[in-house]
Amino acid sequence: MRAFADVTVGEVIPDVTFPVQRVNLIQYAGASGDANIIHWNERVAKAVGLPNVIAHGMLTMAEAGRVVTDWVGDPGAVLEYGVRFSKPVVVPDDDEGASLVVGGRVESVDPEARTATVVLTAKVGTDVVLQGARAVVRLA
Amino acid sequence: MPLNREFIGREYPSSGVYEVAREKIRDFALAIGDRNPVYLDPDAARAAGHPDVIAPPTFLTVLGFRFAGDGPIADPALGLNYALVVHGEQRFTAHRPVRAGDRLVSTNVVDDIRDAGRNELILTRTEVVTEDGEKVATLHGTIVSRGTAAPRES
């Protein structure tokens, strides 16, 4: 687990790219229990005004969260994690899908609680798909 | 059709106990593409100081769907068309990690239903505790019902 002494405010967590394809949505629908039709049926997604099938917000949140858990070393150290879903991740039916790019930065530290607040950015192309994404983690 | 605001303040306890299984955690971890050994391997989890494999921070979303039938979203009287739903916000506060073997119960509360432009927002809070009453996590969620707000008088 990452040590408090090794963390500085402003520290950058490098970008990680997550490919998001239709198969990932199918697998996530099954594992999570979220079978909302807009995540797998292009005809219905378009009929209700979406550009195409969109990814589950919670899948995007989970992928972004991994940038924090990999950085801190122990996923059990995540005390708080919140996001706002600002734009959908549109997943076309092709061999590429969408490409989610997530990075982070240490926004603040609390020496008494030995915690750090990490702010995350998550984009697909130029679209910001998560806003106000933050996690509070416990440090060793 | 606007949502039924009489749902504000209603509380929905889960109808049963959710027992967290190692294999369910594995399924979820693989579905989010995360092969962290503390999710998959009990020995690795114990080496990291956990009694058994732990679940990813967003795992408790599974509980929401498991008990969805007990909650407001599935109640036709709310008037929600699920195809018009997108997720607006989500926040987790973990009191401790969820781990295999946990026997969890939850209470889902409708904190508010309100207009946001042409959309409506449903704000919910879910308290997750063990069967014995140990606090595990609090979830705050906002779901968006697209385009269902009542037309405004000009």
Interface residues (C-beta under 8 A of the other chain):
Chain A: M1 F18 N24 Q27 Y28 G30 A31 S32 G33 D34 N36 I37 I38 V44 V48 G49 I54 H56 G57 M58 L59 M61 A62 E63 G65 R66 T69 D70 D74 P75 G76 V78 L79 E80 Y81 G82 V83 R84 F85 P88 A135
Chain B: D27 F28 L30 A31 I32 G33 D34 N36 V38 Y39 A48 G49 H50 I54 P56 P57 T58 T61 V62 F65 R66 A68 Y82 A83 L84 V85 V86 H87 G88 E89 Q90 R91 F92 T93 A94 R96 P97 H140 R146 G147
